């Protein structure tokens, strides 16, 4: 297995040899050192002889792009890459079971919030080129794909959600949440709805909680002993859900507002406002909807909703037989050219700094809308305890929406459940 520390030692030795030679001390340079210099050149990361790789990818457009990357990588390095569809949500769990037995992919995609447990268990190799990535990628993407100050991921996409609006139904995007609810209420009639969002899904609701001062874990998502999901701000954010229910979609149960329901309504032209992510863009375009994307409207306190940002990245299996080839593949598919192709095929916003200013992105108002919201977004915590948060919070929001349970009571119960789950996981 390639070790960066070993590589650095060779580089230092090579540098020392060159300095001594430059000082006219060639006769003092041990033959062994000269030999080491030649060996250092050999330590350029190249695929292992006979390497064959497996790449796990999401389906749909991501799979289309991954298969293109496999073809291009084989053409560039002569290493065949087989692509298998495994969702980025499932990949870390499968790595835990299939990695030690040699059945997992050499390279796989994952969202940054689900990879922490696999990294802490030693299942993932560090990024071979951390300094290069830190210089060329957004800080938020580097932070999200790092763990305990070490970079593990190869960031390929950064995303957050924003406000979609049907421009045939709405002339001008609302700037405040009060304005949004007022317009949405007026537009709701019969089978046409003004506004929908999944009320039970913390991923989307967090924008309100965070905007009022709630948070998941303290110390920028790393202090698992400091939960902020039932503080005053979290309660205020949850109470906004009740305003949406009562003023825009009265009588609708939580289960009636699924992702599929609201996307279908938007595609049919029967939904004016939708909070969604860049993954929805292609479907809406193909449906022929005239729409635009803008940042989420300001809350009553004058603050912008703090949507979750997620960073998609590629990671290298620590059990791979071909760590050099696998790391090269992860590097290759996140280079500038290939991330621009990812943007064109999947719509994923590339976290490479050069590409943010690319004309193809800046000339697209939808991409600009997401980027503006991203300036208010916060990375989802990537600590191993983060997966323990989702279900209890979904239960709390469901209780509030469907059963009128007091928000403080429901959130307190959720936090108790999360704290118990954390204790059990640590024991």
PLY file of the C-alpha trace (Angstrom):
ply
format ascii 1.0
element vertex 427
property float x
property float y
property float z
element edge 426
property int vertex1
property int vertex2
end_header
0.00 0.00 0.00
1.30 3.44 -0.90
2.16 5.49 2.17
2.31 9.25 1.93
4.81 9.40 4.76
7.12 7.07 2.84
6.69 9.12 -0.29
7.56 12.31 1.58
10.67 10.70 3.01
11.86 9.87 -0.50
11.12 13.38 -1.65
13.13 14.85 1.20
16.01 12.52 0.49
15.90 13.39 -3.19
15.88 17.09 -2.34
18.87 16.66 -0.04
20.74 14.85 -2.80
20.04 17.64 -5.28
21.19 20.31 -2.81
24.43 18.48 -2.16
25.04 18.05 -5.89
24.35 21.74 -6.49
26.98 22.62 -3.87
29.63 20.69 -5.79
29.64 17.93 -3.22
28.86 15.24 -5.73
31.59 13.00 -4.39
29.96 13.15 -0.96
26.66 11.92 -2.16
26.31 8.27 -1.26
25.52 6.02 -4.16
22.58 4.79 -2.18
21.16 8.32 -2.04
21.52 8.74 -5.82
19.76 5.47 -6.21
17.05 6.70 -3.87
16.61 9.74 -6.09
15.90 7.50 -9.05
13.50 5.46 -6.95
11.64 8.62 -5.94
10.73 9.16 -9.58
9.28 5.66 -9.55
7.03 6.71 -6.68
4.91 8.81 -8.97
1.48 7.36 -8.42
0.78 4.98 -11.28
-1.68 2.10 -11.48
-0.47 -1.24 -10.22
0.27 -3.76 -12.96
-2.82 -5.78 -13.79
-5.10 -3.45 -11.85
-8.85 -3.78 -12.38
-11.30 -1.57 -10.53
-14.90 -1.54 -9.41
-16.73 1.79 -9.10
-20.01 2.15 -7.21
-22.29 4.91 -8.42
-25.81 6.18 -7.98
-28.23 5.47 -10.80
-29.79 7.66 -13.48
-27.62 10.56 -14.67
-24.93 9.80 -12.08
-24.63 6.30 -13.49
-24.43 7.69 -17.02
-21.59 9.97 -15.96
-19.82 7.20 -13.99
-19.85 4.91 -17.01
-18.39 7.70 -19.12
-15.67 8.20 -16.50
-14.87 4.48 -16.50
-14.46 4.51 -20.27
-12.28 7.63 -20.20
-10.12 6.33 -17.34
-9.43 3.06 -19.16
-8.51 5.05 -22.25
-6.13 7.24 -20.20
-4.53 4.64 -17.93
-5.38 1.28 -19.49
-7.14 0.16 -16.33
-10.57 -1.41 -16.86
-13.27 -0.08 -14.53
-16.52 -1.92 -13.91
-19.39 0.26 -12.75
-22.06 -1.07 -10.41
-25.14 0.86 -9.26
-25.07 1.29 -5.49
-26.62 4.38 -3.98
-24.40 6.82 -2.16
-26.56 6.26 0.91
-26.03 2.47 0.86
-22.36 2.46 -0.09
-20.86 3.12 3.38
-22.96 0.36 4.96
-22.01 -2.13 2.26
-18.38 -1.13 2.65
-18.54 -2.13 6.32
-19.70 -5.65 5.46
-18.15 -6.25 2.04
-14.89 -4.30 2.39
-12.96 -6.74 4.63
-14.10 -9.69 2.51
-12.88 -8.06 -0.69
-16.34 -7.73 -2.20
-16.69 -3.94 -2.07
-15.90 -1.43 -4.78
-12.42 0.06 -4.95
-13.93 3.55 -5.33
-17.40 4.62 -4.29
-19.52 7.73 -3.95
-20.99 8.85 -0.65
-22.60 11.86 0.88
-20.28 13.39 3.43
-22.69 12.99 6.35
-22.84 9.20 6.01
-19.16 8.43 5.64
-17.91 9.34 9.12
-18.52 5.94 10.67
-16.70 4.13 7.85
-13.73 6.48 8.14
-13.53 6.14 11.91
-13.56 2.34 11.45
-10.52 2.51 9.17
-12.39 1.48 6.03
-11.37 4.47 3.91
-7.97 5.61 2.61
-6.90 9.23 2.98
-6.82 11.48 -0.08
-3.35 11.15 -1.63
-3.16 14.83 -2.61
-4.65 16.88 0.28
-2.69 20.09 -0.34
-3.74 20.18 -4.00
-7.39 19.70 -3.14
-7.33 22.28 -0.34
-6.05 24.87 -2.82
-8.45 24.08 -5.63
-11.76 23.26 -3.93
-14.32 25.17 -1.87
-13.50 25.23 1.82
-16.95 23.88 2.67
-16.34 20.86 0.45
-12.93 20.19 2.00
-14.36 20.53 5.52
-17.23 18.22 4.70
-15.04 15.47 3.26
-12.46 15.67 6.03
-12.55 13.80 9.31
-10.56 14.81 12.38
-8.60 17.31 10.22
-7.54 14.72 7.63
-8.89 14.85 4.09
-10.35 11.54 2.95
-12.74 12.46 0.15
-12.41 13.61 -3.43
-15.26 16.18 -3.63
-17.39 15.92 -6.75
-20.49 17.96 -6.02
-21.85 20.42 -3.50
-25.53 20.91 -3.17
-28.15 22.59 -1.14
-31.81 23.25 -1.69
-33.51 26.49 -2.64
-36.91 27.84 -3.68
-38.27 26.79 -7.06
-41.16 28.83 -8.41
-43.36 28.40 -11.44
-42.98 31.60 -13.45
-46.34 31.04 -15.15
-48.04 31.25 -11.74
-45.78 33.73 -9.95
-44.41 36.90 -11.52
-41.86 37.74 -8.86
-40.17 35.58 -6.25
-41.03 36.43 -2.61
-38.27 37.88 -0.47
-39.74 36.98 2.92
-41.42 33.91 4.32
-44.48 35.96 5.24
-44.81 37.03 1.61
-44.35 33.46 0.42
-47.11 32.14 2.67
-49.47 34.96 1.69
-49.00 34.41 -2.06
-49.08 30.63 -1.68
-52.33 30.79 0.27
-53.96 32.90 -2.45
-52.84 30.48 -5.17
-54.13 27.36 -3.39
-57.42 26.39 -4.98
-58.87 22.99 -5.90
-56.09 20.75 -7.22
-53.64 23.66 -7.41
-51.38 24.36 -4.44
-49.31 27.39 -3.60
-46.52 25.75 -1.63
-45.43 22.35 -0.38
-42.43 20.93 1.40
-41.91 17.64 3.22
-42.81 18.58 6.80
-41.26 15.46 8.35
-37.89 15.66 6.63
-35.17 17.24 8.78
-33.01 17.74 5.70
-35.39 20.43 4.45
-36.86 21.63 7.76
-33.41 22.29 9.17
-33.27 25.52 7.15
-35.93 26.98 9.46
-34.47 25.54 12.67
-31.01 26.83 11.85
-32.30 30.23 10.75
-33.81 30.74 14.20
-30.73 29.48 16.05
-31.19 25.73 16.28
-28.39 23.33 15.43
-27.71 19.61 15.38
-24.42 19.33 17.25
-22.41 22.14 18.81
-18.89 23.23 17.83
-19.75 23.27 14.11
-21.32 19.86 14.17
-18.58 18.02 16.04
-19.67 18.12 19.73
-22.11 15.22 20.05
-22.70 16.07 23.71
-24.26 19.40 22.73
-27.56 18.93 20.91
-29.38 22.05 19.73
-32.45 20.43 18.21
-34.80 21.36 21.03
-33.55 24.81 21.91
-35.65 27.97 21.49
-34.60 28.44 17.87
-35.45 24.86 16.97
-38.89 25.31 18.50
-39.47 28.53 16.52
-38.44 26.79 13.33
-40.82 23.92 14.03
-43.65 26.34 14.75
-43.20 27.70 11.21
-44.26 24.27 9.98
-47.59 24.81 11.67
-48.06 28.13 9.88
-47.40 26.40 6.56
-49.89 23.67 7.42
-52.62 26.01 8.61
-52.23 28.83 6.08
-51.36 26.92 2.89
-52.28 23.23 3.06
-54.93 22.90 5.81
-56.21 19.38 6.29
-53.31 17.66 4.53
-51.59 14.94 6.56
-47.84 14.59 6.65
-48.10 11.37 4.63
-49.94 13.21 1.84
-46.94 15.44 1.12
-44.29 13.09 -0.14
-41.42 14.00 -2.41
-43.10 12.24 -5.32
-46.41 14.02 -4.73
-45.02 17.54 -4.75
-42.62 16.96 -7.64
-45.49 15.53 -9.68
-47.62 18.57 -8.86
-44.83 20.94 -9.88
-44.26 19.05 -13.13
-47.99 19.30 -13.88
-47.95 23.04 -13.27
-50.17 22.67 -10.20
-47.63 23.78 -7.59
-46.34 27.35 -7.44
-43.49 27.01 -4.91
-41.33 24.02 -4.10
-38.26 23.69 -1.91
-36.02 21.26 -3.72
-32.47 20.59 -4.78
-30.54 20.64 -8.06
-31.35 16.97 -8.63
-34.92 18.05 -9.47
-33.94 20.46 -12.23
-33.70 18.02 -15.12
-37.09 16.46 -14.38
-38.79 19.85 -14.23
-37.13 20.93 -17.46
-38.16 17.73 -19.22
-41.72 18.26 -17.95
-41.76 21.62 -19.74
-42.30 23.72 -16.63
-41.23 27.37 -16.78
-39.45 27.95 -13.49
-36.63 29.70 -11.73
-34.66 29.10 -8.54
-33.93 31.70 -5.86
-32.60 31.62 -2.27
-35.06 30.71 0.49
-37.01 33.79 1.69
-36.01 35.56 4.88
-37.56 34.49 8.17
-39.49 36.77 10.54
-36.30 37.45 12.49
-34.64 38.84 9.36
-32.27 35.91 9.04
-31.86 33.69 5.99
-32.80 30.04 6.37
-29.66 27.96 6.84
-30.21 25.07 4.48
-28.11 21.97 4.87
-25.36 21.65 2.33
-24.20 18.25 1.33
-20.98 17.38 -0.37
-20.86 14.36 -2.56
-17.45 12.84 -2.81
-15.63 9.77 -3.98
-13.74 7.65 -1.48
-11.19 4.84 -1.78
-11.79 1.51 -0.07
-8.96 0.79 2.39
-9.17 -2.91 1.46
-8.64 -2.35 -2.26
-5.93 -4.45 -3.88
-5.04 -1.45 -6.04
-4.76 1.66 -3.84
-2.71 3.60 -6.39
-5.03 2.89 -9.31
-8.10 3.50 -7.14
-6.78 6.84 -5.88
-5.92 7.86 -9.43
-9.47 7.04 -10.49
-10.90 9.19 -7.68
-8.56 12.01 -8.68
-9.33 11.59 -12.39
-13.09 11.81 -12.05
-12.81 14.96 -9.93
-10.50 16.88 -12.25
-11.74 20.13 -13.82
-12.73 18.67 -17.17
-14.64 15.75 -15.72
-16.50 17.74 -13.05
-17.65 20.13 -15.77
-18.99 17.10 -17.62
-20.71 16.02 -14.41
-22.38 19.43 -14.22
-23.55 19.16 -17.82
-24.86 15.59 -17.43
-26.21 15.56 -13.87
-26.61 19.24 -12.99
-24.45 18.77 -9.88
-22.64 21.96 -8.90
-18.90 21.31 -8.94
-16.99 22.41 -5.80
-13.86 23.29 -7.79
-13.19 27.03 -7.41
-12.29 27.51 -11.08
-15.57 26.00 -12.20
-17.75 28.19 -9.96
-16.79 31.14 -12.16
-17.13 29.17 -15.39
-19.33 30.85 -18.00
-21.49 27.74 -18.36
-22.49 28.06 -14.69
-22.66 31.84 -14.30
-24.90 32.16 -17.37
-27.42 29.77 -15.81
-29.79 31.62 -13.40
-30.85 28.34 -11.81
-27.27 27.45 -10.90
-26.73 30.99 -9.62
-29.84 30.65 -7.40
-28.43 27.55 -5.78
-25.01 29.15 -5.35
-26.58 32.17 -3.61
-28.45 29.89 -1.20
-25.22 27.93 -0.66
-23.71 31.09 0.85
-26.22 30.70 3.73
-25.94 26.92 3.97
-24.11 24.87 6.58
-22.55 21.44 6.02
-24.41 18.53 7.54
-22.37 17.08 10.40
-20.33 14.06 9.27
-19.70 12.54 12.69
-20.68 8.86 12.99
-23.57 9.85 15.27
-25.36 11.87 12.55
-27.38 8.90 11.18
-28.95 8.57 14.64
-30.63 11.95 14.27
-32.89 11.53 11.26
-35.57 9.09 12.48
-36.26 10.69 15.88
-36.61 14.11 14.25
-38.93 12.72 11.60
-41.08 11.26 14.37
-41.15 14.62 16.16
-42.16 16.62 13.09
-44.83 14.03 12.27
-46.29 14.33 15.76
-46.38 18.11 15.50
-47.90 18.17 12.02
-50.40 15.32 12.30
-51.31 15.33 15.97
-50.76 18.93 17.07
-48.24 17.81 19.69
-46.55 20.81 21.29
-43.26 21.46 19.38
-41.19 21.73 22.56
-42.56 18.45 23.86
-41.98 16.62 20.58
-38.45 17.96 20.15
-37.52 17.15 23.75
-38.62 13.56 23.15
-36.60 13.38 19.94
-33.46 14.68 21.63
-33.86 12.17 24.46
-34.07 9.39 21.89
-30.99 10.65 20.06
-28.97 10.93 23.27
-29.91 7.37 24.24
-28.95 6.08 20.81
-25.58 7.84 21.03
-24.90 6.27 24.44
-25.78 2.83 23.10
-23.56 3.28 20.06
-20.62 4.30 22.21
-20.98 1.30 24.55
0 1
1 2
2 3
3 4
4 5
5 6
6 7
7 8
8 9
9 10
10 11
11 12
12 13
13 14
14 15
15 16
16 17
17 18
18 19
19 20
20 21
21 22
22 23
23 24
24 25
25 26
26 27
27 28
28 29
29 30
30 31
31 32
32 33
33 34
34 35
35 36
36 37
37 38
38 39
39 40
40 41
41 42
42 43
43 44
44 45
45 46
46 47
47 48
48 49
49 50
50 51
51 52
52 53
53 54
54 55
55 56
56 57
57 58
58 59
59 60
60 61
61 62
62 63
63 64
64 65
65 66
66 67
67 68
68 69
69 70
70 71
71 72
72 73
73 74
74 75
75 76
76 77
77 78
78 79
79 80
80 81
81 82
82 83
83 84
84 85
85 86
86 87
87 88
88 89
89 90
90 91
91 92
92 93
93 94
94 95
95 96
96 97
97 98
98 99
99 100
100 101
101 102
102 103
103 104
104 105
105 106
106 107
107 108
108 109
109 110
110 111
111 112
112 113
113 114
114 115
115 116
116 117
117 118
118 119
119 120
120 121
121 122
122 123
123 124
124 125
125 126
126 127
127 128
128 129
129 130
130 131
131 132
132 133
133 134
134 135
135 136
136 137
137 138
138 139
139 140
140 141
141 142
142 143
143 144
144 145
145 146
146 147
147 148
148 149
149 150
150 151
151 152
152 153
153 154
154 155
155 156
156 157
157 158
158 159
159 160
160 161
161 162
162 163
163 164
164 165
165 166
166 167
167 168
168 169
169 170
170 171
171 172
172 173
173 174
174 175
175 176
176 177
177 178
178 179
179 180
180 181
181 182
182 183
183 184
184 185
185 186
186 187
187 188
188 189
189 190
190 191
191 192
192 193
193 194
194 195
195 196
196 197
197 198
198 199
199 200
200 201
201 202
202 203
203 204
204 205
205 206
206 207
207 208
208 209
209 210
210 211
211 212
212 213
213 214
214 215
215 216
216 217
217 218
218 219
219 220
220 221
221 222
222 223
223 224
224 225
225 226
226 227
227 228
228 229
229 230
230 231
231 232
232 233
233 234
234 235
235 236
236 237
237 238
238 239
239 240
240 241
241 242
242 243
243 244
244 245
245 246
246 247
247 248
248 249
249 250
250 251
251 252
252 253
253 254
254 255
255 256
256 257
257 258
258 259
259 260
260 261
261 262
262 263
263 264
264 265
265 266
266 267
267 268
268 269
269 270
270 271
271 272
272 273
273 274
274 275
275 276
276 277
277 278
278 279
279 280
280 281
281 282
282 283
283 284
284 285
285 286
286 287
287 288
288 289
289 290
290 291
291 292
292 293
293 294
294 295
295 296
296 297
297 298
298 299
299 300
300 301
301 302
302 303
303 304
304 305
305 306
306 307
307 308
308 309
309 310
310 311
311 312
312 313
313 314
314 315
315 316
316 317
317 318
318 319
319 320
320 321
321 322
322 323
323 324
324 325
325 326
326 327
327 328
328 329
329 330
330 331
331 332
332 333
333 334
334 335
335 336
336 337
337 338
338 339
339 340
340 341
341 342
342 343
343 344
344 345
345 346
346 347
347 348
348 349
349 350
350 351
351 352
352 353
353 354
354 355
355 356
356 357
357 358
358 359
359 360
360 361
361 362
362 363
363 364
364 365
365 366
366 367
367 368
368 369
369 370
370 371
371 372
372 373
373 374
374 375
375 376
376 377
377 378
378 379
379 380
380 381
381 382
382 383
383 384
384 385
385 386
386 387
387 388
388 389
389 390
390 391
391 392
392 393
393 394
394 395
395 396
396 397
397 398
398 399
399 400
400 401
401 402
402 403
403 404
404 405
405 406
406 407
407 408
408 409
409 410
410 411
411 412
412 413
413 414
414 415
415 416
416 417
417 418
418 419
419 420
420 421
421 422
422 423
423 424
424 425
425 426
